[in-house]
Amino acid sequence: MTVGCPVTGSDRITDRPGEAEAPALERTVDEQGRATWHVRSLALVREVLRRSGEVHQSGFGSEAVRQSMPLTRWPVLWADGDEHRAQRTKVARYFAPTVVDTRYRELIEARADAFLARLDAGEAVDMSELTLHFTAQVAAQVIGLTDSDQEAMARRLVGFFDQPAAVLEPGASGWRRLLSLPAALPGSLELLRFHLKDVRPALKARRAEAREDVLSHLIAEGYSELEIVMECVTYAAAGMVTTREFLQVCAWHLLTDEDLRIRFLGADSAGRRRILHELLRLEPVVGHLLRRAVVDVRLMTEQGEVTIPAGDRLDLYVRAANADPAIGDDGKRLCPERTMPSGVRAELMSFGDGPHRCPGNTIAMIETEVLLERLLRRDVELVGEPRIEWEDLIAGYAVRGLVLRQGVPA
């Protein structure tokens, strides 16, 4: 256990105002009498995530969508049980570390160089835009969305993800539901555009000739077109939105902490990964994960055994778990040399745990390492002060206003 960090590090940038960090387990009841259990300790969050037969996915709008969308097979993000295990097993080959490294590293390096060439040309670069298109183009290759204008596709997806929360409320079924509420219309139209302009051309190409990507797999499995669209949206969200924000918060830390930047550039790949995993622990992009108890769930706390009744919701506080005193008394400070408890990953709960642990963790870390290593070898500086915005659905942060410019290349 780390009691004090041997290396001076940065404080957490993305503390969410008003978010409680204790107690480890707390029950609240809303005005409709619905109970939610707030889980904040590392041990309890990890245990709940691993209780696959006792809890099901309740986050990312999954329950509202399940009530209203006419799907036979659910996207891997929302599925549970045998259906989920079968899906994960079949797509695992696209995200295996050796596959990612051999199949996508060259693409990642080429796209990083192409985007950073704008800095070399003397432009002031908004990292929000750069990382949006960089991550979207990498995700598109893995998914198979490569037969349309990828910069336009990224804008369509952002338009959909930025839609009002009303689109996630139960209502009419299927596509009609997505078009039924005036507040949801802009986002729904972006989803329809994504379907017609990005998914359909890719489907046509892969029906003519299958490739080694997720889309070809879904076709071979007999997914309907609507099921494929929804699967593509969830993969795009995981591969684009979260990595985009993590890249930016890492750049922010490394550009404002000269000692950390020197350590990062002087390290080998394993050393750089240690820094990035510690940054991800400190700054988890998804701040909360939600589960629904499908049977009575018994958890052992310091006060004794507690039973979560079937039907209650569990709100898992990733940010609090990642700063748990179990990892030391400096959990809100960066420490790349941190020693974790036995069996605990360096990034703790930031990629989740259990059956729903993020399958794209390897590709996200390669993207981040490659882009930042190339970026930081340039003489770049911040233009103005970035800001943090918050997205309530996942208690996730968005970094905006992180604008860079370059002087003379180092």
N, C-alpha and C positions, 0 to 999 in steps of 0.2 A: 504494500500500500504506500502511496506517495503522501507524505505529510507536508512536505514543502518542495517546490520545484527547484532543481539545481540550476535551471536556466530561467532568467527573467523573461516573462512573456507578456503578451497583450491581454487586456481584459476582453470579455465578451462584448461584441459590438451590438448584438441584436437582442438585448433584453426586452421582453415584451411588457409594456406597462400594465400594472395591476394584476399580473398573473401570480397566483399563490404557489409557493414552493413546498408547503407543508399544510396538513399532516400527510403521512405516507399514504393513508387511505381515508377517504371522507365520502359520506353519502349526502346527497342533496335531493330534494323533491321539487319539481316545478309546479306551476299553477294547475296543471292538468293531472297532478298526482303521479307523474312519471319519475322514477328514481334513476339517478345517475351516480355511479361510484367513481370518484376522482382518485386515480392511482398515480403516485408521484415517486415512489422509491424505485431504484434500479432493479432490485431483486423481484419486486412484485410486477413491475412492467414486463420484465423478461419472462416471468412465469406465466402471466396471462397470455402473452403472445405465443407461447409454446403449447397452450392448452387447446390445440386445434379441434378436438372433439367436443369441447365444452363452450367455446365462444366462436362466433362468426363475424365476418367483416361487417362493420356498421358505418364506416367512414367513406369519404369521397362521394357522398351523395348516393351510395349504393342502395340503401333501403327505399328511398323515394323512386329511384329509377326502376328498381325491381317491381314496384307496384304498378308501373305504367308502361313499360316498354315490352313489346311482344317478341322477346328473345327466347329461343330454346336453349342456347348456350351463352353463358355470361362471360364477359371479358375476364381474363385471368386475375385482374385486380379485385374483382367483386365476387368471384366464385369461391366456394368452400368445399371441404370434404373430399370425397373421391373424385368429383369433377375437377376440382382445383389441382389435386395431386397429379391426375392424368395430364392436364394441360401443362403443368410445370415440367413434367418429365419429358414431354414431347418437344417443348421449345428450349429446353436447357442447352441443346447443342449450339444454339445461336449466340449464347452468352457465356459459354465456357471460356475461362481465362486464356487458354492456348489459342482458341479460335479467334477471340477478340484481338489478341496480340498479332496473330499472323494475317488475319483477314482485314482488319480495320486500322491498324496503327499507321500504315502508309497513307491512307486516306486522311486520318486525323492530322498527321503532320503536314500534309499538303494543304489542307484547308486552313490550318493554323497559320502557315506561312502566307497564304493568299490574303487572309483577313488582316494580318499584322502589317502587310505591305502598305496599308493605308497610313499607318503611323510613320513608316519610312518615307512616305511621300509628303510628310509635313502636316497631315490632317490632324485635327483634334477629334478623337474617337470616343463616342459614347459606348462604354462597355456593355450597357444593356442591349443595344442594337447588335454589337459585334457578337456577343455570346448567344443572343437569340438565334442568329443565322448560322453560327458555327455549330451549335448543338442540334439545331433542326436538320442540318445537312447530314450530320453523322447519324442521327436517329433515323432519318429517311432511308439511309443505306441498309441499316439493320432490319427495319420494318419491310422495306421494299417499295417505298413511295418515291420512285426515282424517274417517273415519266411525266413530270410537270415542272413548272417554274417553282423551284424550291424556296426562293425568297418570298414569292407571293404566297406559297403554302404556309410558310412560317407566320406571315401576317394574318392569314385566315385562321390559323389555330389560336393565335393570341387573341383575336377578336372573339372566338368562341369561349376561350378560357376566362376572358374578362367579362362575360355576360352577367347580368344581374342574377342574384341568388334565387329569384322567383322561378327560374327554369328548373330548379331541382325539387320544387314542391310537387306533391302528387296532384294529378289532374287528369286531363284527357290522355288517351293512349297513343303510343307510337310517335310517328313524326307529327301527327296533328297536335299532340301535347306540346311539342317543342315550338310549334308555331301559334299556340293558342293565346299566350299572354303577351300583350303589347310590350311589357318590360323585357320579355325574353326575345323579342323579334330580331334585334340585331345579331345576337349570338347564334340564334337558330339559323339565320340566313348564312352565317359564316360556316356553320356545320354543313348546311346543304351545299354550299360552294366547295367546301373541302371534299365532300362526297363526289360531286360531279367533276370537279377540275383536277383532283389529286388521286382519289382512290380509284375511280373508274378507269382512267387511263392506265394505271398500274395493274389493275385486274385484267384488263384486255391484253396487256403485254405478257403477263404471266400465264394466262390461259393459253396463249399461243406457245409459250416456252417457259417452263418452270425454272426458278432460280433458287439459290440457297439463301432464302430470306423468310421472314415470318409470314408475309403475305402469300407466298407459294404454299407454305404449310397449311394456312387456313383454307385455301382453295381445295387442297388435297383432302382436307378433313370434312369438306362439304358444308362449310359455314355459309349462311345466307349473306346477302350483300349488306343488310342492316347490321348483322352480327359482326361482319368484317369491319364496317365503318366504326362501330363502337370499340372494337378491339384496337383498331388503329389509333383512335383518339386516346385511349388509356395508355398505350405504349408511347405515344407522342408526349403526353403529359409527363410520364415518368422520365423519358429520355431527353426532353427539351426543357420543360419548365423548371424542374428541380436542379438540374445540372447548371443551367443558366445562372441561377441565383447563387449557387455554391461557388461557381467560378468567380463571380463578382466579389463575394465577401472574402474569399481567399486573396484576391488581388488587392483589396482594401487593406487587409492585415499586412500583407507583404510589402506594400508600397509605403506604409506608415510606420513600419517597424524595421529599421535598417539592419539590426542584428539578425532578425529572423530572415530577412531577404538574403543576407550574406550566407547564413546557414543553409538556406534552401539551394542557392546556386552552387555552394561548395560541396553539397552532398551528392552521393550516387543516387540511383533511382529508388533504392530501398529507403534511404534517408529522407528523400523528398516525400515519399509516401507516408513516412511516419509523421511528418509535419502536416500533410494534408488530412490524414486520418484524425489527428488531434484537432485540427481546425474544424473538421466535420463534427467531432464530438462536441466541441465548444459551440458551434453555430449550426445545429441541425436545421435543415431546410423545412422539413415537416415537423412542426412542434407538437402535434397531438395525433394519436392514432385512436380510433374508436372501434370497440367490439360490442357485440350483443351476447349475453349469456343465453345459451340454448338449453342448458340444464343448470341445476344449482351448482355454483362454483365455490369451492371451499379454499380459502387462502389463509395461510398462517402469517400473522403479524406479530410484532413485539408484544401486543396486548392479548394475544391468543388467536384462536381460529375464528374467522369471519366467513359467513355464508352469503354469497351474492345470489339472490333468487333468480331463477330462470326468467327471462324477459327483461331484466334490468340491463341498462347500458353501462359500459365501462369506458371512461375517458382516460386514456393513458398519456401522461405528461412526459413527452420525450425530453424536453428541455430540462425539466427538474430531475429526471432520472439520470441524465448525462452529467449532471453536476452533483450527484449524490455524494454525501460524505464518505461512502464506501471506497471512493477512488482517491480520497485525500481531502484536506481542508481548503484546497485552492481550486475547487471544481469550476469556478468561473474565470479561471486564468489559463492561458495557453502554456502547455508544458510538453513539448515533443518527447522528452525523456521520461514521461510518466510511466510508472509500472502499474499495470492493471491487475485486479484480482484474477485468480486462476479461472480460465475458461471464458473470460470476458474479452470481446474484440476491442481493438483500439478505438474504434468509432462509437462504441457502445450501442445505443439503440437507434442511431441515425439512419441506418438502412433497414430498420425493423429487426425482427427476429422470428423464428419459427417458420411455418409454411409460407407466410407472406413476405419473408425477407426479400428485399429488392433484388431481382435477378440481374439487373443491369449495373451492379456496383462496380464490376471490373472496368467496364467501358467508361463509366463516369469518372473513375479515378485516372484512367489513361488520358482522357480528354483534358482533364484539369491539369495534370502534370505537364503534358506536352504544351498546351497553350501558355501556361504560366512560366514555364522554363524559357520559352522563346520570348515572351513578353518582357520578363525581368532582365534578360541580357541586353535589352535596349535601355537607353537613358530616358526613362519615362517619368512623368510627374503628374500628380492630380491637378485638375483644373477645377477649383471650387470644392465645396463640401458635399459629399454624397448624403443621401437621406434613406431612411428605412420606412417602407410602407408595409402594412400587414393585411393578410388575406385570412378571413375568419374561418373558412371551411376547414382548413388544416392548421390554423394558427401559424401559417408560413410567412416568412419575410420576403420582400422584394426590394432589391437595391436599385435605387434610381439616382441619376445625376453623377454617376461615377465616370467622369470624362477625363481622358488622358491625352497628353501630347508628348512628343519626343524632341529632345535636343540632338546632340551628336551621338550616334550609336556607340555603345561601350565597346 
